[in-house]
Every structure is written in C-alpha cells, then in structure tokens.
Amino acid sequence: MNILVTGGAGFIGSHVAEFHLGRGDSVSVVDDLTTGSEANVAIFRDNARYRFAQADILTWPDLDKEVAAADRIYHMAAVVGMFRVLKEPVRVTEVNVCGTERLLRAAARAGHKPQTVIASSSSVYGHCQTTELREDAELVFVPHKGGLTGYALGKLMNEVQARAYRRQHELPVVIARLFNAVGPRQTGNYGFVLPRFVKQALAGKPLTVFGDGTQTRSFCDVRDTVAALDMLAGNPADWGEPVNVGNTREISILDLAEMVIERAGSSSKIEFIPFDRAYGEHFEHITQRRPVEEKLESLTGFHPKWSLEKTVDDLIARNRNQPASEERLS
C-alpha cells in the first residue's frame, strides 16, 4: 500500500509511519515540524520506501499529487497540546479546520477514493457529565470559556466535514475519537502529562500535578492506538461514523504520578500547581475522560495489548540513558 501521513513527524503520526513501513508499505510523510520533530522519523531516513516533505498542510503544493498516489491517508496534522491550544487559538482554527477541509477536498478529487483516517479527539465530548463516554453521548460545550472549547469544536467540525464527504462523495473515511495516547516520542513540552512525569521522576525533581490530581483520564499506548486505526481504516462498516479509540482503564492524575515515582524508584515528591497558574485564565477543567469501546471491539475485535504499567516501564527504560539536556522523550 501507499500511505500518506500528514503530521507524520509528530508523536502519533511517526508511529503510524513506523507501523506501515514495518509491514512493507511505502510511506510519504508531510509535517511542518512545529511540534513534530525530525528526530521522530530519523530512523526511517535510509528506508527506500519512505519520503518526507517539510510543509504546511494549508499551503503544501504537492498535496493533490500525494493524495492521488495514496491508497490510505492518515490525517494527523493539527495544533495539539494544551499549552499550544491555549496560546494559538487562531492557528488552531486555521490548521485543524481549514487544513482538514483541504485534505478531504483533495481526497474527493483523487478519483480512486483513498481510505482516509481523520484524527478526532475525546475533547469533542466537551463537558459531558456521563462517566462512560459513548459515541452517541450528548455533547456539552461552554463557548465563552475559549481555549479548549475552540479546539473541541474544531475537532467536532472535522467530524462534520468527514461525514459530509462520506455522504456526498462516498469517501471511505474513518472518524477516530482518540483518547490520551501515550508512549515513545511524546514530549511534555506542550502539556502532555506522562512524559513530563517520567522526565521529572528520573531527574529527581518534583512531579508537577496540575489542580488537586483527582481528575481522571484513560491512557492508551500509542502502539495500540495505531493498531486500532489500521483495523478501522480497512473496515467499511465504520466509514463515516465516529469511533472511540483508547483504553477503558481510568486513573487519576495523582495516582499516575505516584505510579511513575514508584516504578522509576525515584525519590521525587509531588507538587500541586493550580490550573490557572499552569495554563492561564482560559483553561477549562475537565474532571473525567473514559471511553466505552464496545463499538471499536464489535467492528474490529480490538483489545489493547499494552497495560499502563508496561507503557510507563517502557518509557522509564528508554529514557534512563538519555542525556538530561534533551527535552524530547523517545
């Protein structure tokens, strides 16, 4: 297969590229390297089946040509990370909404209708109060809050765009609502919690928990995330419909910090930082995120292979020998 990955030098995108190269596919990656990194894809550089273009999805001149050559597209290009989302709300709209429209339009023009995976987000559930998030749950937003709502509504708009292109152009499009992927190559620089905790624990520094730590999340190893996306992309039964992709295990951020300290054998303490000090006044506090995976399981038979403990141990092992000056976890 010929695979195109937008945002392919980013955390999840680079794992998508690695997965398909390992399977013998040809992979073309485009990334503007704003949050992605050449280091994430350096291991592919000498692979004859790999190509890389540094470009902005909004202006990339080769988009139509690359889409026309692709059998499958993973659209991962987006402004991500809480710090960036809050700092660059205009860029969030430009890239996440306009970039997706440009990609889908090119796919519709391609003629052969490449399988297209749109990376949505658990953020589309907004302030939904149910403890288990199903794809048909009521979506609750507070528009005046700003930051996160803008990002969430942008991702929801991506779902609307994907459904429109499925309905009008019969594009085989997957809408994947991703829940907190974690694993190698994720950086803590933009607000992602687990790589920050691992780095702090290995350095013997306090683990900075934002808020009181009682907020819960469900973390899914990126290798499981990518496997699920591959299963969904080839299944016509889910085209045009949102599907949760994650892990159903729920853990509080405080418990996650304690897990990292224990498994790293660290003497680090825990430091609590108020949300407004960590993120600024436009931050929206979401207390809980846990997906119901029944739809994913029924469509694909998918079950996660990586436990959270296994992922944490893997990150700790990978980073013990990394120079302290390096910011990126790998």
PyMOL commands that set and color helices and strands:
alter all, ss='L'
color gray80, all
select helices_A, chain A and resi 11-22+38-44+63-69+82-87+89-109+122-125+143-145+147-169+193-203+222-233+236-238+253-264+275-279+294-300+308-319
alter helices_A, ss='H'
color red, helices_A
select strands_A, chain A and resi 2-6+26-31+50-54+72-75+115-121+173-178+181-182+207-210+216-217+220-221+242-245+251-252+270-273
alter strands_A, ss='S'
color yellow, strands_A
deselect
rebuild
show_as cartoon
